[in-house]
């Protein structure tokens, strides 16, 4: 079974980068957290832990990383979630951006749903598009998608109504509902239109052979079949060329989860070293040249020193440990660079007294988004790594002062 993702997930990353928390944000962590039905949270809600249950109302956005997430209350803005299982049984009045194993949507989402998952089930009204990369996408009979459905999946099952187009790259597509627009699919195994299916636009499908679609009368427009060449029929089969689908299938989901992981690490660091971090960031900003200089030394000189140490038999164990530590710090450098960028931006616009819980996640998301820019992204990453190493060195030196 092949798993595909559509490149439109990039829009989800950009949207997340532009989402700025409101000042009254609430941060919760621990084994579990429940927002009672009678409680109203004014401002964004952030949670990192094992289980989140939301029965009340959040007048803002929700950003959560957990094993299980149950959302029975109301979210007035957007939902950003990374979890094992996500059940949405209350309305979301903005967008949903999810990376999970299982996503069930049983209440309305006013905006767009962007998801990378194993299994996705939708049985409600979605106000805009659904962009999904998953093993199975099920649009149940009571569902209504008011935009387009764009998916790369193993099995696509449409029993409800899609007001826009359906574009899919899948092994199997089964339609027993209504599609107001066109159905444009690339099929590996099976395309079935049942007796109850209605496609008011055109059907355009690509496959290795012409398929028995079951009920061609269900299509009110034109039906067009395009033969998909077999691998041996492709002239440049022996020359591997990365395709956008491969990039989307592997790099974009990794990017989404990297951002969520960086946010989780950032929250943990703040919870442990909040005051030390604030002090280190202030010192780094006041001595920016020194920060970048020491950061460059840490980024470039440290691996050379470790390489030399590796050549000496006596120091091999210490050099291996040092290399492991260096790799960990290099990964953390983007998180610290994000904190630095967030504090600088908030200070630039007059938010000098903003909480680190507020500016740090904004800066981290922006750094990861900027590093994802084609061509220029690696330069941004290089400079950000130097700044991040500089902040780390400042933090370590501050912690050793009496």
C-alpha positions as CSV (number, residue, x, y, z in Angstrom):
1,X,0.0,0.0,0.0
2,X,1.4,3.3,-1.0
3,X,1.1,6.5,1.0
4,X,1.0,9.8,-0.8
5,X,0.6,13.4,0.2
6,X,-0.3,16.4,-1.9
7,X,2.0,19.4,-2.0
8,X,-0.8,21.7,-0.8
9,X,0.3,20.8,2.8
10,X,2.8,23.6,2.4
11,X,-0.1,26.0,2.8
12,X,-0.7,24.5,6.2
13,X,2.8,25.4,7.3
14,X,2.5,28.9,6.0
15,X,-0.8,29.4,7.8
16,X,0.7,28.1,11.1
17,X,3.6,30.5,10.7
18,X,1.1,33.4,10.4
19,X,-1.0,32.4,13.4
20,X,-0.1,34.7,16.3
21,X,-1.3,33.9,19.8
22,X,-3.5,36.5,21.5
23,X,-2.1,38.1,24.8
24,X,-4.3,36.0,27.1
25,X,-2.9,32.7,26.1
26,X,-3.1,29.8,28.6
27,X,-0.4,27.1,28.9
28,X,-1.1,23.7,30.5
29,X,1.1,20.6,30.8
30,X,0.9,17.3,32.6
31,X,-0.6,13.9,32.3
32,X,-4.0,15.2,31.5
33,X,-6.1,18.4,31.3
34,X,-9.8,19.0,31.1
35,X,-11.5,22.2,30.3
36,X,-15.0,21.9,32.0
37,X,-18.2,22.5,30.0
38,X,-19.1,25.6,32.0
39,X,-15.7,27.2,31.6
40,X,-14.7,29.8,28.9
41,X,-11.1,30.3,28.1
42,X,-10.6,33.8,26.7
43,X,-7.4,33.5,24.6
44,X,-5.4,30.7,23.0
45,X,-4.9,27.4,24.8
46,X,-1.6,25.5,24.6
47,X,-1.3,21.9,26.0
48,X,1.5,19.3,26.0
49,X,0.9,16.0,27.8
50,X,-0.9,12.7,27.6
51,X,-4.6,13.5,27.2
52,X,-6.6,16.6,26.6
53,X,-10.4,16.9,26.9
54,X,-12.1,20.1,25.9
55,X,-15.7,20.4,27.0
56,X,-15.8,24.2,27.4
57,X,-15.2,27.0,25.0
58,X,-11.9,28.5,23.9
59,X,-12.3,31.9,22.5
60,X,-9.1,31.7,20.5
61,X,-6.9,28.9,19.0
62,X,-5.8,25.6,20.4
63,X,-2.3,24.2,19.9
64,X,-1.8,20.7,21.4
65,X,0.6,17.8,21.4
66,X,-0.7,14.7,23.2
67,X,-1.6,11.1,22.8
68,X,-5.4,11.5,22.9
69,X,-7.3,14.6,22.2
70,X,-11.1,14.9,22.6
71,X,-12.7,18.2,21.6
72,X,-16.3,18.4,22.5
73,X,-16.4,22.1,23.2
74,X,-16.2,25.1,20.9
75,X,-13.0,26.6,19.4
76,X,-13.6,30.0,18.0
77,X,-10.4,30.2,15.9
78,X,-8.0,27.5,14.7
79,X,-6.9,24.0,15.9
80,X,-3.2,22.9,15.5
81,X,-2.8,19.3,16.8
82,X,-0.3,16.5,16.9
83,X,-1.6,13.4,18.5
84,X,-2.3,9.7,18.3
85,X,-6.1,10.0,18.3
86,X,-8.1,13.1,17.7
87,X,-11.9,13.2,18.1
88,X,-13.6,16.5,17.2
89,X,-17.2,16.4,18.3
90,X,-17.6,20.2,18.9
91,X,-17.5,23.1,16.3
92,X,-14.2,24.6,15.2
93,X,-14.8,28.1,13.7
94,X,-11.5,28.3,12.0
95,X,-9.1,25.9,10.3
96,X,-7.8,22.5,11.4
97,X,-4.1,21.5,10.9
98,X,-3.5,18.0,12.2
99,X,-0.8,15.3,12.2
100,X,-2.0,12.1,13.9
101,X,-2.8,8.4,13.5
102,X,-6.6,8.7,13.6
103,X,-8.8,11.8,13.0
104,X,-12.5,11.8,13.5
105,X,-14.5,15.0,12.7
106,X,-18.1,14.8,13.8
107,X,-19.0,18.5,14.1
108,X,-18.6,21.5,11.8
109,X,-15.3,23.1,10.8
110,X,-15.8,26.5,9.3
111,X,-12.4,26.7,7.6
112,X,-10.0,24.3,5.8
113,X,-8.9,20.9,7.1
114,X,-5.3,20.0,6.4
115,X,-4.3,16.6,7.8
116,X,-1.6,14.0,7.6
117,X,-2.8,10.8,9.2
118,X,-3.4,7.0,8.9
119,X,-7.2,7.2,9.0
120,X,-9.4,10.2,8.5
121,X,-13.2,10.1,9.0
122,X,-15.4,13.2,8.3
123,X,-19.1,13.1,9.2
124,X,-20.0,16.8,9.4
125,X,-19.9,20.1,7.4
126,X,-16.5,21.5,6.3
127,X,-16.7,25.1,5.3
128,X,-13.8,25.1,2.9
129,X,-11.3,22.6,1.4
130,X,-10.1,19.2,2.7
131,X,-6.4,18.5,2.0
132,X,-5.4,15.0,3.3
133,X,-2.5,12.6,3.0
134,X,-3.5,9.3,4.6
135,X,-4.1,5.6,4.3
136,X,-7.8,6.0,4.3
137,X,-10.1,9.0,3.9
138,X,-13.9,8.4,4.5
139,X,-16.4,11.2,3.8
140,X,-19.5,9.8,5.5
141,X,-23.1,10.2,4.2
142,X,-23.9,13.1,6.5
143,X,-20.8,15.0,5.6
144,X,-20.8,18.1,3.3
145,X,-17.5,19.5,2.0
146,X,-18.2,23.1,0.7
147,X,-14.8,23.3,-1.1
148,X,-12.5,20.9,-2.9
149,X,-11.2,17.5,-1.7
150,X,-7.5,17.1,-2.6
151,X,-5.9,13.9,-1.3
152,X,-3.2,11.3,-1.7
153,X,-4.3,8.1,0.0
154,X,-4.8,4.4,-0.2
155,X,-8.6,4.3,-0.2
156,X,-11.0,7.2,-0.8
157,X,-14.6,6.6,0.1
158,X,-17.1,9.3,-0.6
159,X,-20.6,8.7,0.7
160,X,-21.5,12.4,1.5
161,X,-21.6,15.5,-0.6
162,X,-18.6,17.5,-2.1
163,X,-19.6,20.9,-3.5
164,X,-16.3,21.4,-5.3
165,X,-13.9,19.2,-7.2
166,X,-12.3,16.0,-6.0
167,X,-8.6,15.4,-7.0
168,X,-7.1,12.2,-5.7
169,X,-4.1,9.9,-6.2
170,X,-5.2,6.6,-4.7
171,X,-5.2,2.9,-4.9
172,X,-9.1,2.7,-4.6
173,X,-11.8,5.3,-5.0
174,X,-15.4,4.5,-4.1
175,X,-18.1,7.1,-4.7
176,X,-21.7,6.6,-3.5
177,X,-22.4,10.3,-2.7
178,X,-22.6,13.5,-4.7
179,X,-19.8,15.5,-6.3
180,X,-20.9,18.8,-7.7
181,X,-17.6,19.5,-9.5
182,X,-15.1,17.3,-11.4
183,X,-13.7,14.0,-10.3
184,X,-10.0,13.9,-11.3
185,X,-8.1,10.8,-10.1
186,X,-5.1,8.7,-10.7
187,X,-6.0,5.1,-9.8
188,X,-3.8,2.1,-9.2
189,X,-6.5,-0.6,-8.5
190,X,-10.2,0.3,-8.5
191,X,-12.6,3.1,-9.3
192,X,-16.3,2.4,-8.4
193,X,-19.3,4.6,-8.9
194,X,-22.3,3.0,-7.1
195,X,-26.0,3.3,-8.1
196,X,-26.4,6.2,-5.7
197,X,-23.4,8.2,-6.9
198,X,-23.8,11.5,-8.8
199,X,-20.9,13.3,-10.4
200,X,-22.3,16.5,-12.0
201,X,-18.9,17.5,-13.5
202,X,-16.5,15.5,-15.6
203,X,-14.7,12.3,-14.8
204,X,-11.0,12.3,-15.7
205,X,-9.1,9.3,-14.5
206,X,-5.6,7.9,-15.2
207,X,-4.8,4.2,-14.8
208,X,-2.7,1.5,-16.3
209,X,-5.8,0.2,-18.0
210,X,-9.4,1.2,-18.7
211,X,-11.5,0.3,-15.6
212,X,-15.0,-0.9,-15.1
213,X,-16.3,2.0,-13.1
214,X,-19.6,0.3,-12.3
215,X,-22.1,3.0,-13.1
216,X,-21.0,5.4,-15.9
217,X,-24.5,6.9,-16.0
218,X,-23.7,8.6,-12.7
219,X,-21.4,11.0,-14.5
220,X,-23.4,14.0,-16.0
221,X,-20.3,15.4,-17.8
222,X,-17.7,13.7,-19.9
223,X,-15.7,10.7,-19.1
224,X,-12.0,10.7,-20.1
225,X,-9.5,7.9,-19.6
226,X,-5.8,8.4,-19.9
227,X,-3.5,5.4,-19.8
228,X,-0.8,5.7,-17.2
229,X,2.5,4.3,-18.5
230,X,3.9,1.3,-16.7
231,X,7.3,1.7,-15.1
232,X,9.1,-0.2,-17.9
233,X,7.5,2.0,-20.5
234,X,9.0,5.2,-19.1
235,X,12.1,6.1,-21.2
236,X,14.1,7.5,-18.2
237,X,13.1,4.7,-15.8
238,X,16.8,4.0,-15.0
239,X,17.5,7.6,-14.2
240,X,15.9,8.3,-10.8
241,X,14.5,11.8,-10.7
242,X,12.8,13.0,-7.5
243,X,9.2,14.0,-8.1
244,X,7.0,16.5,-6.3
245,X,4.9,13.6,-5.0
246,X,8.0,12.0,-3.4
247,X,9.0,15.4,-1.8
248,X,5.5,15.8,-0.5
249,X,5.3,12.3,0.8
250,X,8.4,12.4,2.9
251,X,9.7,15.9,3.5
252,X,6.5,17.9,4.2
253,X,5.0,15.6,6.8
254,X,8.5,15.6,8.5
255,X,8.4,19.4,8.4
256,X,5.0,19.6,10.1
257,X,6.0,17.2,12.9
258,X,9.4,19.0,13.2
259,X,7.5,22.2,14.0
260,X,5.3,20.5,16.5
261,X,8.3,18.8,18.1
262,X,10.2,22.1,18.3
263,X,7.3,23.8,20.0
264,X,7.1,20.9,22.5
265,X,10.8,21.1,23.2
266,X,10.6,24.9,23.5
267,X,7.8,24.7,26.1
268,X,9.9,22.1,28.1
269,X,12.9,24.4,28.1
270,X,10.9,27.4,29.2
271,X,9.3,25.4,32.0
272,X,12.7,24.3,33.3
273,X,14.9,27.4,32.6
274,X,12.4,30.3,32.2
275,X,14.3,33.0,34.0
276,X,17.7,31.8,32.8
277,X,16.4,31.8,29.2
278,X,15.0,35.3,29.5
279,X,18.3,36.6,30.9
280,X,20.4,34.8,28.2
281,X,18.2,36.2,25.4
282,X,18.4,39.7,26.8
283,X,22.2,39.4,27.0
284,X,22.4,37.9,23.5
285,X,20.4,40.8,22.0
286,X,22.4,43.5,23.8
287,X,25.7,41.8,22.5
288,X,24.5,40.6,19.1
289,X,27.9,40.6,17.5
290,X,29.4,38.6,20.3
291,X,26.5,36.2,20.1
292,X,26.9,35.5,16.4
293,X,30.7,35.2,16.8
294,X,30.6,32.7,19.5
295,X,27.8,30.9,17.8
296,X,29.9,30.6,14.6
297,X,32.8,29.2,16.7
298,X,30.5,26.7,18.3
299,X,28.9,25.7,15.0
300,X,32.1,25.3,12.9
301,X,35.0,25.0,15.2
302,X,33.6,22.4,17.5
303,X,33.1,19.6,14.9
304,X,36.7,20.2,13.6
305,X,38.0,19.8,17.1
306,X,36.0,16.7,17.7
307,X,37.3,15.3,14.4
308,X,40.9,15.8,15.5
309,X,40.1,14.2,18.8
310,X,38.6,11.2,17.0
311,X,41.9,10.6,15.2
312,X,43.6,10.1,18.6
313,X,42.9,6.6,20.0
314,X,42.9,7.7,23.6
315,X,40.2,10.3,23.1
316,X,37.8,8.3,20.8
317,X,35.2,7.7,23.6
318,X,35.1,11.3,24.6
319,X,35.0,12.5,21.0
320,X,32.0,10.2,20.2
321,X,30.2,11.6,23.2
322,X,31.1,15.1,22.2
323,X,29.8,14.5,18.6
324,X,26.5,13.2,20.0
325,X,26.2,16.3,22.2
326,X,27.1,18.6,19.3
327,X,24.3,17.0,17.1
328,X,21.8,17.5,19.9
329,X,22.8,21.2,20.4
330,X,22.7,21.8,16.6
331,X,19.2,20.5,16.5
332,X,18.3,22.7,19.5
333,X,19.9,25.8,17.9
334,X,16.8,26.4,15.7
335,X,14.6,26.4,18.8
336,X,16.8,28.9,20.5
337,X,17.1,31.0,17.3
338,X,13.3,31.0,17.2
339,X,13.1,32.3,20.8
340,X,15.6,35.0,19.9
341,X,13.6,36.0,16.8
342,X,10.4,36.1,18.7
343,X,11.8,38.3,21.4
344,X,13.4,40.6,18.8
345,X,10.1,40.9,16.8
346,X,8.0,41.6,19.8
347,X,10.5,44.2,21.0
348,X,10.5,45.8,17.5
349,X,6.8,46.3,17.7
350,X,6.7,47.5,21.3
351,X,6.1,44.3,23.1
352,X,9.2,44.4,25.3
353,X,7.3,43.1,28.3
354,X,5.7,40.2,26.4
355,X,5.9,36.8,28.1
356,X,8.4,34.2,26.9
357,X,5.4,31.8,26.6
358,X,4.0,34.2,24.0
359,X,7.0,35.2,21.9
360,X,8.9,31.9,21.9
361,X,6.3,29.8,20.0
362,X,5.7,32.6,17.5
363,X,9.5,32.9,16.8
364,X,10.0,29.1,16.6
365,X,7.2,28.7,14.0
366,X,8.6,31.6,12.0
367,X,12.2,30.2,12.0
368,X,11.0,26.8,10.8
369,X,8.8,28.4,8.1
370,X,11.7,30.6,6.9
371,X,14.1,27.7,6.8
372,X,11.6,25.9,4.5
373,X,11.9,28.6,1.8
374,X,13.5,27.1,-1.3
375,X,17.2,28.0,-2.1
376,X,17.4,30.8,0.5
377,X,16.2,28.5,3.3
378,X,19.7,26.9,3.9
379,X,21.2,30.4,4.3
380,X,18.6,31.3,6.8
381,X,19.2,28.1,8.6
382,X,22.9,28.7,8.7
383,X,22.6,32.2,10.2
384,X,19.9,30.9,12.6
385,X,22.1,28.1,13.8
386,X,24.9,30.6,14.6
387,X,22.5,32.7,16.6
388,X,21.1,29.7,18.3
389,X,24.5,28.4,19.3
390,X,25.3,31.9,20.6
391,X,22.3,31.9,22.8
392,X,23.2,28.4,24.0
393,X,26.7,29.5,24.9
394,X,25.3,32.6,26.7
395,X,22.9,30.4,28.6
396,X,25.6,28.0,29.7
397,X,27.9,30.8,30.7
398,X,25.2,32.5,32.7
399,X,24.4,29.3,34.5
400,X,28.0,29.1,35.7
401,X,28.1,32.6,37.1
402,X,27.6,32.9,40.9
